[in-house]
Structure formats: structure tokens, C-alpha cells
Amino acid sequence: MVADTGDGSRSITLTNYPITGPVISGPLQTPFVCQTTDFTLPNGSKLPAALDANCSINPVVQYLYLPTGGTALRPLPSTSALPGDVANTTTSTGQTVPFVVRVETRTVDRGIYQSAVLHNPVSEPAPTPATPPKGWNRRLIAVQGFGCTGGWYVQGAAQGNLAIADFDFSLLNVKRLGEGYATHANTLHHASNNCNAVLASEAAMMSKEQFIKTHGVPVYTVSAGCSGGSYGSAQPADRIPGLYDGVLIACTFPDPLSIAFSGSDGHLLTHYFALNPTLFTDAQKVAVSGYKGLQAFIDAANQAARTDPITGRADIPGYNPGVFNAAVPASARYNPTSNPRGARPTVYDAAKNIYGVDKASGFALRPFDNVGVQYGLAALNSGAITKTQFLDLNERVGGYDQDANYVAGRSVGDPGAMKRAQESGLQIGGNGGLASIPVFDVSGIYNDDTAYHYQWFHFALRDRMAQWNGNADNHVMWRGNPVPAETAWSTFIAWVEAYKADAGNRSQREKVIASKPQMATDGCWASLTQFINERQTLSSQPNSQCNTRFPSWTFPRQVAGGPVAANIIKCSLKPVTASDYNVTFTAAELTRLDAIFPTGVCDWSQRGNLTGVVPNASFGPAPENLVFDVTKS
């Protein structure tokens, strides 16, 4: 906090929060299972048992080396003398050093933190900010994880290392370490351990601070990841401007909430279709869903399971709700009958410090809302479904209660939960830190057929950025199957280096946009060597070279008239109007529509309750930028 002392000078008050946290994420999550004894260190040993209830351990430092001609790191036999077969490496800043890597493991924010960097323990002093490792190029990479389902109530027994489509998103990335980059990670960056972006951003902030205390301030910090690692990069970057100076994301989702919301819409539809198996053909179901095909629709709909706390609930094939990490004891798990106050395995309850808590039940308040949503509207207007089908679907599609049981009425989201979802960045805005850094978005995998890694998510993130910032000129999208990973990395890093070297007086956003290298432009890869320079658009039609090769489909709420950005949680409402439809409803049918939508239908021309992220928002205990304190609600 900065304060005026009254004599013209200013003072700064610093609060030294414990390394166990919390700082900005609200009360510590409970239960929280320590997993240090399950965590494998680089030499194959395990961490010792935690020293306290906050899962703390004493720091452990181990060394690895790359043998000459080798491709994998090995444990260093001794820190007194280097082995005869140790390779040398030349870093991006021109330093030639032995390929010896220091790996530090400790606990930060109750997660397991690790950093890795070239360091020769034989000839160099222990790293400090005053004596950083000779081989460090002063650049830092934050390594993110993947997943979400089951990401609650655990410390995590592994980092989120992931290699996919020639991209290596891992702490011990031999190529990056050999170039002199330092890497760092925290098990709470790994969404399979922690699917709460506020807590993840706190862990990222505290982990970066720990790295700086040990090694010094980097020239820049970038974050990289795929799938859950895409929002593991983008959400903290948007929430905390300056945390990351650029993000390279693949298999992109804007946030876990986008998956949950589109899944919840889809799951209502699959439930309706299951109850009425002869009313719609498969082609009509697909038309209502927006997806490419029936399996893509079902896979996306089944992601509603991450909002369902009832373990083992029977539903359509592939639906798997109530998932816990195996480390969470059965006695701690929610059961509506035998343990109604147990820990609830949902993306909402894992972040109840942000959404707020229903005082009667203890459940997290829920933001999902489908009041006024006209499912299948575009399918009706295109002639894919009939008036009768449209009316019956919207009359009987229903909603959910707080336990994700189907109910006849539409779901009404809690206003506070909806607002805080945006203020916190649990629904990414794009108006925070993402507005002023390079966002390099690659397909990683091209798949609109199954498994819910669909291209519309990439465009949703871009559209959110453009809505808040006037354009998304700091967002570059490459599509391909695959994209050449090293070309993507080198282009991204050249972009970061260029804008960081700009000492002019322009705003950071202006510098970022002006500093794009020649290859930092939209396009797709017809092969690993053929790049098509072309603005990327979302379309299932062969209306461009890239869309011919990599067509995109959408999702239920877009078919209902909503934006591709998928960021209007609760729509503004307007009266039912006959002229909005390409079909002619009879007077009786219009009366029925009014009964189905007594408060009106969605007016997607309005911004609804859109607020955007509050940069550096706190949910306690830090009082700066405090937007909500669940303990006082």
C-alpha cells in the first residue's frame, strides 16, 4: 500500500505473507491432502513426509547432467567433480557451459515448487540474485499443466509435464534448458491438481517470487502450455498484469468455465434427446448442438460432469461425475445422504471462495444460467428443425439444481457468483494483462470430431480480447495438424525479445503490436514446411484456404444466438417477437412461446452482465483490490 505521510513524502507498507499462503485466494482450501511422499524427485527418490498441516518440506536440491551424445538428463554422481562424459552447451546469450542442471524442490503456497536451470556446482557459488548461474540466459519459462476434472483438495503428486504434437511443455525440457532458459513449476499450476485459476495465479505469483529470491530478476517471464496449460497460462496473465510477458498456448480453452458452461447446455440437450429418442434425427440433434457430429456433441456435453458432485450418477455413456483424486479419503467426500457436508468435487466448489457459499447448504453458489436461451434457434431459422420440435425442446429442456439434478425449470445463476466469476478471471476477460502481451495461439492438435478440444474455443479467446481492447492485434493464431513446434517457439520468443527491447515511450500494448516479427501473423500450416499466410476465421465452410483444411464448428449457445466469445453468462431479455424468426408462428404458437419464456428471450445484441476481470483482484486476506471476502459474506 502507498500512503501520503503528510509532509510531501510517501511511504509503502509491505505485508510479508507466509510462504504457505494465502495472499489473494481467500481462506485455505479444506480438505487439502499432502502428497509429498508420492512426489518423485529427478533422481528417482521421493520427498519426505510433510512437516506440518500445510504440507511443508525443507528444500531439496539435486543435480542432473546431459552426457555427450545423449538426449536425456541423468543424476549427477557428485557435486565435487563433473563426470568425464558431461556435454557442453552454448546458450542463447553465447555462454558455453557444462550441461549440468540444478533442480530445486520446495513447497510454496502449499504446492510443490520446482525450478531448473544450468548451474555448475563444482566451479560456481550457490545461486543468489547477486551471483546468478553463469549459464542462465536471464529468461524464465513458467511450465503449466493440463486437465481439470479431479483438480481439487490435493497438493499434487506430480508437475503437469506434457509433450504433445512436438511441443514439450515440461520442467526438464532439454532443448530449452540447454539454451539457458530457467524453468519453474508448481503442482498448483497443474489443473489436474488445482482447477481454480485464482489459487493457481497466487501459486504462480509466489513461485515466481521464490525463483527471483534465489536467482534474480529475469529479463522476461513467459508461460507455455496446452489444454489446461493454455488457461493455466492465460488466466494468471490476465488476472495479474506483469506476471507473464508473453504466453504460448496450444489446444486452447479460454478457461475451465467455458468448458463447463457449454457442457451444461449440451448435457441438458442430451438428456432431453434421451427422454425423447424419436423426436429428432441424429442430424437434427447435431444441428441444435452446433458441433461437427454426434460424438463431438456427446463428448462436449459430458464435460458437464465437472459441475456434478454425485459420484457414479448414471447418465449417457461417457458421463463421469463426482471425480476425486484417489488421495482424497472417502470419509471427506460429499454424499448427499451420508456426508452432506463433505467436500464437493466440482469446478464451482473448488473455487467457492470466489463464487460465494449458500449458507443453508454450504455449497458454492452457481453462475450457470439458461433463462431466455432459445436452444436450436439457428437450426429453426435454417430449416434444420421444425417449429414443433423447437417449441417442445425449449418447453421441456429444463435446468439444474445445486446438486446438478435435472429440474423442469430453467437454471437461474446467482448474480454475485456471475459477477465474481468475471471479476476474478475465472471467466477470462482479456481486458487485463492479456491486453498488453504477445498471445501466440497454436492448434497443437486439430480435432473437431471428438474429445472436446474444439477450435471455437481458440476464437472465443480472441473475440473476448477484441471486445475489450478494440482489436486482438496482439493475438496470433496458427492452425495445423501439427504446427511446427520449434518454428512456433522461435517466432514467439523473437516477438517477446523485440518488444522487451523497445525503449520508446509508447504503451506496452503499442510496443507489442508494433514489434511482431514477419512470421508472427495469422496462418495455417498445410504441411510442416508450407505456411499459408491468411487471417484465421471460424467457419465450417470452405471459404478460405485454411478453413478448407481446418474447418471449425460451434456450440449450443451460439446456435441459440449467442456470441462466439461465449462470455455472456446471463443474457439481457426482450419480449418474444415474431419478426425474429424465419418461420411464421401461429397466434397459438406465439402464445406458447410467451409461456415458455415468461420473462422474455435472450437479446444477444446487449452485453448482458459482462464486466471483465479486475486486475490484481484479491479475495483475501490481502486488502488491496479486495473484491470479495467469503468469510464476511
MARBA-196525 format. One line per field, with one value per residue (C-alpha): x, y negated, z negated; residue number from 1. Coordinates in nm, 3 decimals. Each point is the difference from the previous one (the first is absolute). Example, Ala and Ser with C-alpha at 12.3 -4.5 7.8 and 13.67 -1.06 7.14 Angstrom:
! residues 2
east	1.230  0.137
north	0.450  -0.344
up	-0.780  0.066
roza	1  2
//
This chain:
! residues 633
east	0.000  0.129  -0.097  0.058  0.181  -0.119  0.344  0.015  0.172  -0.159  0.030  -0.056  -0.137  0.102  -0.169  0.208  -0.248  0.107  0.149  -0.288  -0.248  -0.263  0.054  -0.281  -0.194  -0.208  -0.005  0.212  -0.183  -0.117  0.043  0.348  0.195  0.379  0.175  0.371  0.073  -0.150  0.203  0.293  0.321  0.231  0.227  -0.294  -0.033  -0.310  -0.046  -0.023  -0.322  -0.140  0.117  -0.336  -0.366  0.093  0.198  0.333  0.338  0.358  0.151  0.169  0.263  0.107  0.218  -0.037  0.226  -0.018  0.262  0.181  -0.215  -0.293  -0.355  -0.116  0.125  0.160  0.060  0.338  0.211  0.181  0.000  0.375  0.110  -0.175  -0.009  0.224  -0.289  -0.186  -0.104  0.047  -0.273  0.002  -0.287  -0.203  0.219  0.323  0.121  0.157  -0.038  -0.020  -0.351  -0.070  -0.344  -0.088  -0.350  -0.139  -0.311  -0.185  -0.353  -0.157  -0.366  -0.038  0.081  0.324  0.220  0.291  0.249  0.263  0.297  0.351  0.242  0.340  0.032  0.369  0.117  -0.283  -0.130  -0.353  -0.246  -0.108  -0.141  0.352  0.162  -0.244  0.104  0.245  -0.203  -0.331  -0.099  -0.215  -0.320  -0.262  -0.267  -0.300  -0.106  -0.372  -0.197  -0.317  -0.343  -0.255  -0.229  0.112  0.207  -0.104  0.103  0.350  0.354  0.088  0.243  0.151  0.057  -0.208  0.267  -0.150  0.142  -0.244  0.019  0.379  -0.044  0.183  -0.171  0.211  0.230  0.296  -0.028  0.354  -0.005  -0.118  0.229  0.293  -0.078  0.034  -0.364  -0.101  -0.328  -0.228  -0.324  -0.229  -0.235  -0.278  0.069  -0.111  -0.377  -0.033  0.105  -0.161  -0.272  -0.039  0.165  0.012  0.194  0.212  0.088  0.093  0.226  0.152  0.064  0.157  0.204  0.142  0.089  0.180  0.196  0.102  0.112  0.227  0.129  -0.083  -0.244  -0.045  0.003  -0.340  -0.226  -0.213  -0.251  -0.076  -0.251  -0.261  -0.363  -0.024  0.342  -0.150  -0.227  0.272  0.201  -0.267  -0.209  0.284  0.142  -0.332  -0.066  0.347  0.143  0.378  0.011  0.071  0.148  -0.147  -0.191  0.032  -0.317  -0.118  -0.314  -0.157  -0.291  -0.070  -0.070  -0.153  -0.328  -0.048  0.026  -0.239  -0.258  -0.008  -0.007  -0.293  -0.198  0.088  -0.084  -0.349  -0.040  0.130  -0.236  -0.296  0.092  0.038  -0.351  -0.138  0.198  -0.224  -0.075  0.333  0.223  0.372  0.059  -0.252  0.161  0.334  -0.157  -0.137  0.335  0.220  0.273  0.135  -0.155  -0.185  0.310  0.146  -0.330  -0.012  0.364  -0.056  -0.326  0.165  0.232  -0.294  0.121  0.252  -0.297  -0.171  0.088  -0.176  0.262  -0.116  -0.323  -0.140  -0.050  0.096  0.314  0.322  -0.150  0.227  -0.101  0.126  0.365  0.249  0.373  0.063  0.192  -0.316  -0.129  -0.350  -0.095  0.054  -0.206  -0.344  -0.301  -0.345  -0.125  0.290  0.233  -0.190  0.271  0.283  0.233  -0.182  0.191  -0.104  0.165  -0.231  0.066  0.376  -0.027  -0.271  0.218  -0.081  -0.353  -0.120  -0.181  -0.365  -0.040  -0.265  0.183  0.364  0.015  0.169  -0.238  -0.039  0.030  -0.157  -0.315  -0.215  -0.303  -0.113  0.234  -0.175  0.171  0.012  -0.093  0.239  -0.105  -0.362  0.077  0.204  -0.277  0.202  -0.271  -0.371  -0.205  -0.148  0.343  0.127  -0.296  0.008  0.375  -0.008  -0.309  0.151  0.380  0.004  0.301  0.190  -0.019  0.301  0.077  -0.014  -0.325  -0.222  -0.295  -0.291  0.070  0.289  0.316  0.030  0.361  0.091  0.066  0.297  0.157  -0.039  0.156  0.292  0.065  0.093  0.169  0.223  0.093  -0.153  -0.174  0.287  -0.067  0.296  -0.008  0.274  0.358  -0.085  -0.067  0.369  0.205  0.054  -0.259  0.119  -0.277  0.064  -0.232  0.234  -0.249  -0.272  -0.312  -0.361  -0.125  0.039  0.156  -0.118  0.325  -0.190  0.117  -0.282  0.169  0.302  -0.228  -0.191  0.319  0.088  -0.347  0.007  0.331  -0.134  -0.319  0.187  0.300  -0.145  0.191  0.202  0.312  0.219  -0.153  0.146  -0.163  0.166  -0.199  0.141  0.011  0.260  0.153  0.384  0.077  0.350  -0.108  -0.284  0.231  0.271  -0.258  -0.164  0.331  0.119  -0.321  0.054  0.366  -0.093  -0.258  0.205  0.289  -0.218  0.109  -0.240  -0.280  -0.290  -0.232  0.091  -0.296  0.117  0.353  -0.127  -0.210  0.276  0.270  -0.144  0.258  -0.088  -0.125  -0.214  -0.309  -0.314  0.019  -0.022  0.245  -0.093  0.308  0.294  0.169  -0.292  -0.143  -0.311  -0.003  -0.371  -0.223  -0.157  -0.379  -0.253  -0.196  -0.097  -0.017  0.288  0.008  0.376  0.306  0.031  -0.368  0.004  0.277  -0.106  -0.373  -0.154  -0.340  -0.170  -0.206  -0.359  -0.014  0.136  -0.276  -0.235  0.123  0.282  0.346  0.299  0.176  -0.236  0.050  -0.354  -0.093  -0.346  -0.160  -0.214  -0.361  -0.252  -0.357  -0.071  -0.022  -0.137  0.234  0.305  -0.082  0.027  -0.314  -0.355  -0.143  -0.375  -0.164  -0.029  0.368  0.103  -0.212  0.182  0.336  -0.100  -0.086  0.333  0.187  -0.217  0.279  0.114  0.264  0.368  0.094  0.351  0.053  0.044  0.308  -0.203  0.187  0.345  0.255  0.348  0.280  0.112  0.380  0.177  -0.331  0.026  -0.240  0.189  0.189  0.183  -0.211  0.131  -0.252  -0.221  -0.317  -0.148  0.063  -0.193  0.053  -0.206  -0.272
north	0.000  -0.351  -0.277  -0.375  -0.079  -0.363  -0.157  0.049  0.336  0.337  0.328  0.356  0.264  0.354  0.305  0.314  0.281  0.352  0.218  0.240  -0.266  -0.121  -0.347  -0.069  0.328  -0.012  0.252  0.311  0.277  0.282  0.288  -0.015  0.324  -0.010  0.215  -0.059  0.368  0.080  -0.264  0.139  -0.205  -0.006  0.270  0.235  -0.049  -0.131  -0.310  0.049  -0.024  -0.349  -0.188  -0.156  -0.020  -0.244  0.276  -0.180  0.161  -0.114  -0.097  0.273  -0.071  0.264  -0.016  0.164  0.001  0.077  0.248  -0.061  0.127  0.059  -0.128  0.056  -0.144  0.226  -0.051  -0.165  0.250  -0.266  -0.377  0.008  0.099  0.019  0.335  0.037  0.042  -0.322  -0.192  -0.370  -0.234  -0.351  -0.216  -0.257  -0.274  0.166  0.162  0.346  0.200  0.361  0.140  0.036  -0.087  -0.106  0.110  -0.153  0.143  -0.165  -0.093  -0.333  -0.088  0.362  0.124  0.172  -0.252  0.089  -0.200  0.119  -0.192  0.060  -0.023  0.156  0.077  0.085  -0.340  -0.240  -0.130  0.083  -0.213  -0.333  -0.311  -0.145  0.317  0.154  0.315  -0.073  0.207  -0.169  -0.225  -0.207  0.124  0.200  0.243  0.084  0.357  0.072  0.321  0.141  0.134  -0.121  0.282  0.121  -0.316  -0.076  0.060  0.136  -0.131  0.203  0.286  -0.113  -0.307  -0.043  0.101  0.055  0.079  -0.015  -0.064  -0.062  -0.258  0.071  -0.176  0.141  -0.116  0.201  -0.100  0.080  -0.234  -0.305  0.068  0.041  -0.341  -0.148  -0.047  0.065  0.179  0.009  0.174  0.059  0.294  -0.257  -0.124  0.346  -0.017  0.374  -0.088  -0.344  -0.121  -0.340  -0.280  -0.240  0.247  0.096  -0.363  -0.047  0.306  -0.132  -0.341  0.145  0.251  -0.272  -0.197  0.304  0.040  -0.368  0.024  0.288  -0.101  -0.364  -0.191  0.142  -0.217  0.149  0.286  0.191  0.275  0.295  0.281  0.206  0.070  -0.069  -0.158  -0.252  -0.146  0.067  -0.255  -0.244  -0.036  -0.098  -0.227  -0.183  -0.006  -0.129  -0.238  0.031  0.355  0.131  -0.195  0.232  0.326  0.283  0.206  0.310  0.219  -0.320  -0.057  -0.348  0.148  0.306  -0.189  -0.010  0.377  0.036  -0.243  0.149  0.344  -0.097  -0.124  0.313  0.231  -0.144  0.071  0.357  0.061  -0.136  0.208  0.313  -0.051  -0.064  0.236  -0.018  -0.373  -0.105  0.173  0.017  -0.270  -0.225  0.060  -0.103  -0.311  -0.106  0.068  -0.195  0.263  0.187  0.333  0.203  0.126  -0.349  -0.116  0.283  -0.046  -0.371  0.060  0.250  -0.274  -0.111  0.278  -0.243  -0.195  0.310  0.105  0.337  0.270  0.281  -0.163  0.197  -0.192  0.033  0.201  -0.184  -0.215  0.019  -0.240  -0.048  0.074  -0.018  0.046  0.342  -0.169  -0.161  0.234  0.141  -0.147  -0.353  0.041  -0.146  0.227  -0.158  0.260  0.127  -0.301  -0.313  -0.231  0.180  -0.150  -0.041  0.102  -0.280  -0.288  -0.233  0.136  0.005  -0.378  -0.078  -0.278  -0.187  0.112  -0.027  0.255  0.080  -0.033  0.269  0.275  -0.106  0.053  -0.245  -0.243  0.079  -0.238  0.217  -0.161  0.099  -0.223  -0.132  0.223  0.120  0.331  0.088  -0.350  0.002  0.356  -0.116  -0.302  0.209  0.257  0.279  0.050  -0.073  -0.242  0.291  0.133  -0.344  -0.065  0.341  -0.015  -0.341  0.084  0.311  -0.044  -0.123  -0.074  0.118  -0.035  -0.055  0.372  0.011  0.195  -0.069  -0.227  -0.115  -0.372  -0.190  -0.059  -0.341  -0.093  -0.179  -0.367  -0.031  0.320  -0.115  -0.337  0.144  0.266  -0.288  -0.231  0.287  0.117  0.343  -0.105  -0.158  -0.353  -0.094  -0.356  0.054  0.103  0.183  -0.335  -0.092  0.315  0.232  0.277  0.268  0.255  0.323  0.290  0.256  0.262  -0.046  0.180  -0.106  0.358  0.119  -0.060  -0.366  -0.178  -0.201  -0.296  -0.231  -0.032  -0.165  -0.253  -0.059  -0.121  -0.222  -0.153  -0.080  -0.180  -0.195  -0.101  -0.167  -0.139  -0.106  0.272  0.311  -0.110  0.144  0.343  0.222  0.328  0.285  0.308  0.328  0.370  -0.039  -0.347  0.006  -0.039  -0.146  -0.255  -0.106  -0.031  -0.196  -0.238  -0.054  -0.064  -0.236  -0.197  -0.016  -0.098  -0.275  -0.176  0.034  -0.170  -0.297  -0.287  -0.251  -0.191  0.190  0.207  0.363  0.106  -0.227  0.141  0.357  -0.058  -0.195  0.258  0.304  0.195  0.077  0.348  -0.122  -0.015  0.209  0.307  0.374  0.273  0.218  0.203  -0.048  -0.207  -0.176  -0.302  -0.174  -0.363  -0.063  -0.159  0.281  0.008  0.237  0.180  0.352  -0.107  0.018  -0.380  -0.034  0.214  0.059  0.065  0.250  0.189  -0.065  -0.078  -0.102  0.058  -0.161  0.086  -0.005  -0.356  -0.139  0.189  -0.168  -0.336  -0.066  -0.137  0.217  -0.170  0.200  -0.256  -0.119  0.209  -0.144  -0.157  -0.312  0.083  -0.139  0.094  0.279  -0.163  0.182  -0.184  0.161  0.333  0.118  0.205  -0.120  0.091  0.014  -0.207  0.313  0.081  -0.354  0.031  0.324  -0.171  -0.273  0.270  0.176  -0.330  -0.202  -0.251  -0.022  0.147  -0.081  -0.326  0.080  -0.348  -0.114  0.073  0.161  -0.001  -0.021  -0.162  0.130  0.081  -0.229  -0.003  0.118  0.084  0.138  0.233  -0.032  -0.035  -0.274  -0.318  -0.158  0.032  0.212  0.079  0.268  0.164  0.325  -0.008  -0.319  0.082
up	0.000  0.088  -0.244  -0.023  -0.327  -0.010  0.048  0.375  -0.016  0.058  -0.182  0.115  -0.234  0.087  -0.150  -0.033  0.053  -0.097  0.271  -0.061  0.115  0.046  0.141  0.246  0.031  -0.316  -0.285  0.043  0.184  -0.223  0.002  0.151  0.033  -0.024  0.261  -0.056  -0.058  0.341  0.185  0.200  0.014  0.305  -0.145  -0.052  -0.376  -0.176  -0.209  -0.377  -0.196  -0.046  -0.307  -0.079  0.098  0.280  0.174  -0.049  0.064  -0.027  0.338  0.201  0.268  0.249  0.309  0.340  0.301  0.372  0.119  0.325  0.285  -0.236  0.016  -0.358  -0.326  -0.261  -0.373  -0.063  -0.200  -0.201  -0.047  -0.069  0.350  0.336  0.183  0.301  0.241  -0.084  0.311  0.053  0.120  0.142  -0.121  0.191  -0.148  0.115  -0.322  0.039  -0.320  -0.114  0.045  -0.371  -0.133  -0.353  -0.107  -0.315  -0.166  -0.289  -0.100  0.094  -0.063  -0.124  0.350  0.098  0.179  0.225  0.202  0.246  0.144  0.128  -0.293  -0.059  -0.374  0.037  0.121  -0.086  -0.332  -0.111  0.197  -0.145  0.167  -0.022  0.139  0.247  0.188  0.281  0.246  -0.071  0.290  -0.240  0.160  -0.193  0.121  -0.218  0.073  -0.023  -0.032  0.154  -0.085  -0.256  -0.110  -0.343  -0.050  -0.355  -0.361  0.072  -0.002  0.306  0.038  0.333  0.211  0.313  0.249  0.344  0.342  0.290  0.376  -0.020  -0.278  -0.326  -0.289  -0.281  -0.278  0.131  0.364  0.111  0.300  -0.195  -0.296  0.239  0.147  -0.348  -0.093  -0.358  -0.059  -0.299  -0.092  -0.294  -0.043  -0.047  0.356  0.111  0.049  -0.067  -0.355  -0.022  0.237  -0.168  0.197  -0.296  -0.210  0.303  0.065  -0.365  0.017  0.324  -0.154  -0.314  0.201  0.221  -0.312  -0.139  0.322  -0.008  -0.362  0.096  0.344  0.068  0.219  0.351  0.311  0.068  -0.105  0.248  -0.061  0.224  -0.003  0.182  -0.088  -0.374  0.042  0.242  -0.266  -0.258  0.200  0.113  -0.315  -0.238  0.272  0.024  -0.375  -0.096  0.262  0.012  -0.131  0.350  0.291  0.261  0.030  0.251  -0.019  0.185  -0.002  -0.128  -0.234  -0.138  -0.344  -0.166  -0.040  0.379  0.009  -0.293  0.139  0.349  -0.160  -0.218  0.299  0.196  -0.289  -0.027  0.371  -0.019  -0.294  0.197  0.305  -0.215  -0.139  0.348  0.222  0.307  0.019  0.161  0.251  -0.074  0.261  -0.173  -0.339  0.148  0.155  -0.340  -0.168  0.243  -0.001  0.302  -0.084  -0.259  -0.181  -0.024  -0.147  -0.255  -0.103  -0.059  -0.187  -0.231  -0.125  -0.214  -0.230  -0.151  -0.143  -0.143  -0.356  0.007  0.049  0.225  0.117  0.293  0.323  0.365  0.087  -0.084  -0.276  -0.307  -0.278  -0.354  0.076  -0.285  -0.001  -0.155  -0.283  -0.141  -0.271  0.037  -0.336  0.135  0.316  0.050  0.007  -0.004  -0.249  -0.208  0.006  0.107  -0.137  0.174  0.261  0.331  0.315  0.235  0.179  -0.194  -0.349  0.058  0.038  -0.257  -0.142  0.319  0.082  -0.359  -0.213  -0.051  -0.377  -0.029  0.189  -0.007  0.378  0.233  0.167  0.369  0.296  0.271  0.141  0.298  -0.051  0.339  0.201  0.317  0.064  0.369  0.122  0.296  0.086  0.007  0.217  0.244  0.033  -0.164  -0.265  -0.004  -0.205  -0.192  -0.089  -0.101  -0.228  -0.164  -0.058  -0.165  -0.201  -0.153  0.003  -0.362  -0.217  -0.309  -0.375  -0.227  0.008  0.383  -0.006  0.299  -0.078  0.214  -0.033  0.152  -0.207  -0.161  -0.072  -0.319  0.088  -0.234  0.126  0.361  -0.076  -0.194  0.262  0.230  -0.252  -0.113  0.348  -0.057  0.319  0.188  0.119  0.215  -0.132  -0.260  0.058  0.324  0.164  0.001  0.061  0.298  0.004  0.242  0.051  0.190  0.062  -0.151  0.109  0.260  -0.113  0.045  0.013  -0.359  -0.342  -0.027  0.098  0.259  0.201  -0.106  -0.339  0.168  0.169  -0.323  -0.168  0.294  0.011  -0.371  0.042  0.298  -0.179  -0.283  0.186  0.335  0.182  -0.069  0.185  -0.277  0.061  0.272  0.099  0.184  0.097  0.127  -0.065  -0.131  -0.019  0.013  -0.368  0.021  0.261  -0.228  -0.299  0.184  0.150  -0.338  -0.177  0.274  -0.056  -0.377  0.041  0.246  -0.211  -0.319  0.181  0.103  -0.226  0.155  -0.165  0.151  -0.217  -0.046  0.213  0.281  -0.028  0.011  0.310  0.176  -0.081  0.177  0.200  0.360  -0.088  -0.291  0.214  0.031  0.216  0.029  0.087  0.295  -0.094  -0.234  0.271  0.175  -0.182  0.131  -0.112  -0.049  -0.263  -0.201  -0.020  -0.153  0.269  0.097  0.364  0.253  0.027  -0.045  0.047  -0.374  -0.062  0.285  -0.178  -0.359  -0.023  -0.332  -0.158  -0.296  -0.312  -0.132  -0.128  0.325  0.185  -0.248  0.127  -0.245  0.088  0.087  -0.293  -0.227  -0.273  -0.072  -0.303  -0.040  0.305  0.008  0.075  0.249  0.086  0.247  0.345  0.304  0.238  -0.165  0.164  0.360  -0.054  -0.056  -0.337  -0.043  -0.270  -0.214  0.050  -0.095  -0.312  -0.078  0.056  -0.245  -0.254  0.055  -0.044  -0.244  -0.072  0.362  0.228  0.023  0.169  0.109  0.141  -0.361  -0.210  -0.276  -0.330  0.160  -0.235  0.079  -0.242  -0.282  0.036  -0.315  -0.165  -0.353  -0.177  -0.325  -0.216  0.197  -0.036  0.321  0.285  -0.224  0.195  -0.224  -0.336  -0.038  -0.378  -0.025  0.252
roza	1  2  3  4  5  6  7  8  9  10  11  12  13  14  15  16  17  18  19  20  21  22  23  24  25  26  27  28  29  30  31  32  33  34  35  36  37  38  39  40  41  42  43  44  45  46  47  48  49  50  51  52  53  54  55  56  57  58  59  60  61  62  63  64  65  66  67  68  69  70  71  72  73  74  75  76  77  78  79  80  81  82  83  84  85  86  87  88  89  90  91  92  93  94  95  96  97  98  99  100  101  102  103  104  105  106  107  108  109  110  111  112  113  114  115  116  117  118  119  120  121  122  123  124  125  126  127  128  129  130  131  132  133  134  135  136  137  138  139  140  141  142  143  144  145  146  147  148  149  150  151  152  153  154  155  156  157  158  159  160  161  162  163  164  165  166  167  168  169  170  171  172  173  174  175  176  177  178  179  180  181  182  183  184  185  186  187  188  189  190  191  192  193  194  195  196  197  198  199  200  201  202  203  204  205  206  207  208  209  210  211  212  213  214  215  216  217  218  219  220  221  222  223  224  225  226  227  228  229  230  231  232  233  234  235  236  237  238  239  240  241  242  243  244  245  246  247  248  249  250  251  252  253  254  255  256  257  258  259  260  261  262  263  264  265  266  267  268  269  270  271  272  273  274  275  276  277  278  279  280  281  282  283  284  285  286  287  288  289  290  291  292  293  294  295  296  297  298  299  300  301  302  303  304  305  306  307  308  309  310  311  312  313  314  315  316  317  318  319  320  321  322  323  324  325  326  327  328  329  330  331  332  333  334  335  336  337  338  339  340  341  342  343  344  345  346  347  348  349  350  351  352  353  354  355  356  357  358  359  360  361  362  363  364  365  366  367  368  369  370  371  372  373  374  375  376  377  378  379  380  381  382  383  384  385  386  387  388  389  390  391  392  393  394  395  396  397  398  399  400  401  402  403  404  405  406  407  408  409  410  411  412  413  414  415  416  417  418  419  420  421  422  423  424  425  426  427  428  429  430  431  432  433  434  435  436  437  438  439  440  441  442  443  444  445  446  447  448  449  450  451  452  453  454  455  456  457  458  459  460  461  462  463  464  465  466  467  468  469  470  471  472  473  474  475  476  477  478  479  480  481  482  483  484  485  486  487  488  489  490  491  492  493  494  495  496  497  498  499  500  501  502  503  504  505  506  507  508  509  510  511  512  513  514  515  516  517  518  519  520  521  522  523  524  525  526  527  528  529  530  531  532  533  534  535  536  537  538  539  540  541  542  543  544  545  546  547  548  549  550  551  552  553  554  555  556  557  558  559  560  561  562  563  564  565  566  567  568  569  570  571  572  573  574  575  576  577  578  579  580  581  582  583  584  585  586  587  588  589  590  591  592  593  594  595  596  597  598  599  600  601  602  603  604  605  606  607  608  609  610  611  612  613  614  615  616  617  618  619  620  621  622  623  624  625  626  627  628  629  630  631  632  633
//
